[in-house]
Amino acid sequence: MLTLVNLNDYTSTASYHFSTRLNQSPTTATQISLMLTSLFRWNQMGKKMKKVFLFVSFAADLRNTFFVFFPIWFHLRESVGIKLIWVAVVGDWLNLVFKWILFGERPYWWVHETPYYSNTSMPHIEQFPMTCETGPGSPSGHAMGAAGVYYAMVTSILAILLSNKKTLSSSAMYLRGSLWALFWTVQICVCLSRVFIAAHFPHQVIAGVITGMIVAEVFNRQKWIYQASLQKYFNITLFLLSFAVGLYVLLKAMGVDLLWTLEKAQKWCVNPAWVHLDTTPFASLLRNMGTLFGLGLGLHSPLYTESKRSGSAPFRIGCIVSTLFLLHLFDSIKPPTHTAALFYLLSFCKSATVPLVTVSIIPYCLSGAMSLQSKKQL
């Protein structure tokens, strides 16, 4: 197992990456190295914070948006739940396009291939199960997803609680300050965690946070997503999928191998079992397209129309608890990975089922059960 033993080695790795990728001067590279040295005290805090960073990196995965945040928000405030899906899906789609264009390296493989260490000792970087991502590294998908989703949630909470207040009281100012402080705390933790596990360079997570916030702010201003027809959901899903596949085919025709990172991951990951098919770009693409299309199906299902009549607090709480429990069981079902095409197809279907269950099936079943119980009491 590789171990992270020297902070200066790691920061020099990041600094050289910056200077080669961004054509920075030696002075700027030195400043970045000093900044990172003061910011990351890996030698002192690495062992103590390892479990925290690993948990944060796990929690920042978009899977938790689809399986946790979306069900809760949809049954509490439907519009916020819908917006979260759009922000997460479109944001992750943009992240894929950027990664294919920017060709970002990842520290855990870059450190083995750079000529920078030809005349000096190479730093030892510890790897974890979440380290061995198979796609390009820039911008960070975890940082971009977390920034977009949390930005959408914070701004939605503030809009709900402060919508009727023309002037901000001290309590409102405190609420606003607390929520934004929480937001930035989460973003900093996510960025630190992704750098800690050697999945990203610092500039990649910073780019992810900025881009994610921009995506969320754009969707804060879009009202049509709440009244979008099933045809529009289908058309947008088809467009996003076709654009990504078309870009892949175009770049491949130009001689660009967009799967170059998969070979690097398989070569330099210390444990082959940590290289998963579900971290490939196409797996992410089809999961997102399935989720968006499933949301459209759910919102335009007759079951959704029927169950929408029930809006009591017990009904909403029951929907949240039932959905979270069922989705937790559903998430334990993993598509077979022996055939890539079958895996991608089942990933699309599984992802489409998540919003469909959340939006229509669970509410319909619970509404029917509550109606039956009411009739028995009569």
N, C-alpha and C positions, 0 to 999 in steps of 0.2 A: 504494500500500500504506500502510495506517495504521501508525504506529510508536509504540511505547511510549517516551515521552520524559520523562515527569515523574512521579515516584513520588507526590508530594503530590497531584497531580490524581487519580491512581487511588485513593489512600486516602480522599480526600474523597468520591469516588464511592461507595466501599463504606460510608463512615460515613453518608452521606445515605440510602443504601438501608436501612441498619439502622434509622435513626431514623424513617423513614417507614413501614417494614414492622412494626417492633416497638414503635413509640411510645416511643422512648427519649428521654431528656432531652438537651439540647445538651451538657451536661457529659459524659454517657456517650459521646455521639458523638465528642466531642473526644478522650476517652481511647482509644477504639477507633482513631481516626485516628493518634494518637501510637504506639499499640501496633503498628499495621501499618507505620508509618514505620520503626520500629526493627527490625521483623522482616524486612521485604522491602527489600533494598538493590538495587532493580532497576537503578538507574543505574550501579552499580558492578559488579554480578554478572550482570545480565541477559544480556549477550552471551556471557559465559563459560558460563553455565548453561543456555542455551537448548536445546542439543542434549540435555542431560541431562533437562530437564523434559519435552521432547517424547517422549523414549524412555520415561520413567516413565509418562506419560499413556497411551502406547500399550500398555505392559506391564500396566497396571492394568485394561485392558478384560477383561470376562468371557469374551471369546473365548479368551483364553489359559488360563482355568480349564477350559473344555470341551476344548480341543485339546491342552493340554500337561499341566496339573496332574492332571486326572482320569485320563488314560491311565496316567501314571506311578504314581499312588497306587493305582489299582484293581488293578494287577498286583503291587504290592508289599504292599498291605494293603487288601483289598477293601472293608472297612467304611468306611475313611476316604474312598475314592473315591466311594462311594455318598453319604456325608454331604456331601461337597463339592458334588455335584450338587443335593441338596436345599437346602443353604444358598444356593447361587448362584441357583437358580431361584426359590425362594420369596422370597428377599431382593430380587431384581430385580422380582418381581411386586409386592411391597409398595412398592418404590420408585416404580413406575408409579402405583399408587393414591395415594400421598402427593403425587406431582407433580400429578396431576389435581385434588387437593383444595387444595393449598397455592398453586398458581399462581405459582411462583417465577420471577422474572425472571433473565435472564442478562446479565452486564456488557456483552458486545459489542453487544447491541441496546439495552439499557436506557440507556446513556450517550447515545444519539442521540435518545431520546424524552423523557427527564426534563426538566421545566421548571427544574430546579436550575441549569442552565447558561445560562438565558435572558439573564442579565446578566453573564456571564463566559465566558472561553474554555473550550471543551470539551476534555477530555483526549484525547490521541491514543493509541489502544490497538491494538497490533499483533495481527493475526489470523493463524491458522495453519489448515491443513487440518482439524485436530481441534477447532478453535474452534466451528465452525458446527453445533453440536448443534441439533436441531429440536424437542426436547421442553422442557417447563418445567424450571427449574433447581434446585428444592428438594424433597428433599435430593439431593446429588450421587450419581449412580449409580456412578461410578467409585470414589469414596471408600467408599461403602456396600458395593459388591461386594468391593473389596480388603480392607476391614476384616473382613467376614464370612468370606471364604475364608482369609485368612491367620490369623485367630483360630482357625478350625477346624483348620488345619494345625498351628499351634503347640501348641494344647491336645492334639491327637491325638499328636504326637510326645512330649510330656511324659508323657502317659498310658501310651504304649507303653514308654518307657525307664525310667520311674520307678514303674511299677505294682507291682512287688514290693518296693519299698523303704519300710519303715515310717517310718524316720527319714532325713532328707535329709543326705547327706554334703556336704563342701565342693565336690566335683566336681558333685554334683547341683544344688547351689545355683548354681554357676557356669553350668551348662547352662541352668537355668531363667532366670537373669538375662540370659544371652546371647541366648536365643531371644526373650524379651520386648523386649529392646533392639532386636533386629533387626526385630521386629514394629512397634514404634513408629517406627523409622527409616523403614520402608517407608510407613507411614501419613502421616508428616509430608511425605515426598517426594511422595506422591500428592496430598496437599492443596495443597502449594505448586505443583505442576505444573498442577493444574486452575485455580487462581487465576491463575497466570502466563499461561495461554493465553486468559484472559478468558472461560472457559466457566462459571465459578461465582464467587459471592461467598464470603468466608471462612466466614460462618456456615452456608452450605449444605454445605460439605465437612465441617465439624465435626459437623453433624447427621447426615451420611452415615456417618461413622466410628462414632458412638455407636449408631445404629440397626443398622448391620451387625454390630457386636459382640453386640448383644442377640439378633439372629436366630441367629447362630452358637451362642451359649450355649444358646438354646432347643433347637436340634437336637442339641447335645451331650448333652442329657438325654432324647432320644427314642430308644427302642430298636426301636419297631415299624417304622421305615423299612427296617430290614435284613431283615425277613421279610414285607414288604408284598406282597400278591398282585397279579397283573396287573389284576384287577378294581379293586383299590384305586388302582393307578396311573391307570387309565382314569378312575375316578370323580373323583379329585383333579384330574387334568388338566382334565376337563370342568368341574368346579366353578370352578377358578381362571379358566379362559377365560370361562365364563358370567358370573361375577361382574364381571370387568373390562368385558366388553361391555355387561352390564346397567347398570353404573355410567355408562358412556359414554352409553348411550341415555337414562338417567334425567336426567343433567345436561344433555344436549342438549335434552330435552323441557322442561327448566326454563329454557331460553334461554342455557345456558352453552356457548360454543364451545370445545371442548377442543383444537381444532387452531389456536388463536390464535397459538401460538408458531411454527408452520410459516410463516405469512405474515411474521412478524418476521424469521425466519432468512433467508428468500428476499429480503427487502427490505434487510437490513443486512449480510449477509455480502459481503465485498469480492470474492469469487470464487464465482459461481454453481455452479461445479463442486464446491465444497466442501460443498454442501448435498446430503446423501445420503438416499435413501429408507430405508436400513437403520438410520438413527438415529431414525426416527419411533417413537412409543410402540407402535403396533400391530406393527411389525416386531420390536421387542424382545419383546413379549408372545408372538408366535407362535414365535419362536426358543426361548424358554424352555419353552413348552408342548411343542414338538417334542422338546426335549432330555429332559424328564421322562418323556414317554410312550415315547421311544426307550429310555431306561434300563429301564423296565418290560418292554418287549418283549425286550430283550437278556437280562435276568436270568431270564426265563421261557421262553427259547428252548431247544429240544432241543439246539442246538449248544452252548449254554453248559453244560448238564448233562454233555454228552459230554466237553467240553474241560476241565472242572473236575477230572477225575481226574489230570491232569498238573499238578504243582506244584513241579517242580524249579527251581533257580535259573537254569540256562540257558534253560529254557522261559519263565520270567518275564521275563528280560532280552530274549529274542527277541521276546516279545509287546510289550514297551515300545518297542523299536527299530522293529519293523515297524509298529506302530500310529502312532507319531509320524511316520514317513515317509509312510505312506499318508494320514493326516489332513492333513499339510502339502500334499500334492498335491490332496487333495479340497477344501481350503479355497481353493485358487486358482480353483475353479469358482464364478463369481458368477452368481446368478439374474438374468435379464433384468429391467430396471426400467421398461420402456415401459408395462406394465400393472400397476397396484398389486396387484390381486387375484391375478394370477399370481405376482407377486414374493412376496407373503405366503405363498401355498400352497407354493411351492418352498422358501422359507425354513424353513417348518415341516418339510417332508420332509428337507431337508438336515440340519437340526438333529437330527431323530430318527435319522438314519443314523449320526451321530457316536458316540453311546453304543452303538448296536447293533453297529457295527463293532468298537469297543473291547472290549465285553463278550463277544461270542459269535463273530463271524465270524473275526477274526484269530486268537484262541486255538484255534478249531476247526481252521482250516487249518494252523496251525503244529503243533498236536498230531498231526494226520494225517500231516504231512510227517515229523515226528520218529519216529512209529510205523513208517512205511514205511522210513525209513532204518535203524531198528533191525532190522527183518525182513530187510533186504538183508544186514546184517552177520552175521546168523545163517546 
